[in-house]
Amino acid sequence: MLILRLLVRMLVCALCVGALVVAAGCNKTITAETARKNLSPNLNRMALTREQRLNKHAWTADIERRQLEDDVDNILMIDRPGRLTRYPVP
């Protein structure tokens, strides 16, 4: 019964999305001439857009900063509690 409800919900959602796509349509006509004028729209490099490249740089800098903080904690030995016993050993 639960699976049937889930399938019906998914079907209704798919139909709604399909209706929206059909209703919205595509107003931009693309001809061979317009495609030849700009073969790689919105791309500054081969694979990534400018925003994607900036996001990748920010992500890399964040990871490197956090790794550096971990390394400093390891060097100063403040990354974990001491392993010495509190009680005197005879």
C-alpha positions in Angstrom: 0.0 0.0 0.0 2.8 2.4 0.9 4.7 1.6 -2.3 1.5 2.2 -4.3 1.1 5.7 -2.7 4.7 6.5 -3.4 4.4 5.5 -7.1 1.2 7.6 -7.4 3.0 10.6 -5.9 5.9 10.2 -8.2 3.6 9.9 -11.2 1.7 13.0 -10.2 5.0 14.9 -9.7 6.3 13.7 -13.1 3.1 14.8 -14.8 3.2 18.3 -13.2 6.8 18.8 -14.2 6.1 17.6 -17.7 3.1 20.0 -17.9 5.3 22.9 -16.7 8.0 22.1 -19.3 5.4 22.0 -22.1 3.7 25.2 -20.9 6.9 27.1 -20.6 8.3 26.1 -23.9 11.4 27.4 -25.5 11.2 30.9 -27.0 14.7 31.1 -28.3 15.3 29.8 -31.8 18.7 28.4 -32.5 19.9 28.4 -36.1 23.1 27.0 -37.5 24.4 30.6 -38.0 23.9 31.6 -34.4 25.5 28.3 -33.2 28.6 28.9 -35.4 29.0 32.5 -34.0 29.3 31.2 -30.4 30.3 27.5 -30.3 31.0 27.5 -26.6 28.5 29.8 -24.9 29.2 31.0 -21.3 32.5 29.2 -21.3 35.9 30.9 -20.7 37.9 27.7 -20.7 37.6 24.2 -22.0 35.7 22.6 -19.2 34.6 25.0 -16.5 32.8 28.3 -16.4 34.3 31.3 -14.5 31.9 30.7 -11.6 32.7 27.0 -11.4 36.4 27.7 -11.5 36.1 30.3 -8.7 34.1 27.9 -6.6 36.7 25.2 -7.1 39.5 27.6 -6.0 37.5 28.6 -2.9 36.8 25.0 -2.1 40.5 24.1 -2.5 41.7 27.0 -0.3 39.2 26.0 2.4 40.4 22.5 2.5 44.1 23.5 2.5 43.4 26.0 5.4 41.7 23.3 7.5 44.5 20.9 6.8 47.1 23.5 7.8 45.2 24.0 11.1 45.2 20.2 11.7 49.0 20.1 11.0 49.6 23.0 13.5 47.6 21.2 16.1 49.7 18.0 15.5 53.0 19.9 15.7 52.0 21.6 19.0 50.5 18.3 20.3 47.2 19.8 21.1 45.2 17.6 18.9 44.4 15.0 21.6 44.5 14.7 25.3 47.7 13.5 27.1 48.2 9.8 27.5 50.0 10.1 30.8 48.3 8.6 33.8 47.2 10.8 36.6 48.3 8.4 39.2 52.0 7.8 40.1 53.5 4.6 38.8 55.9 2.9 41.3 
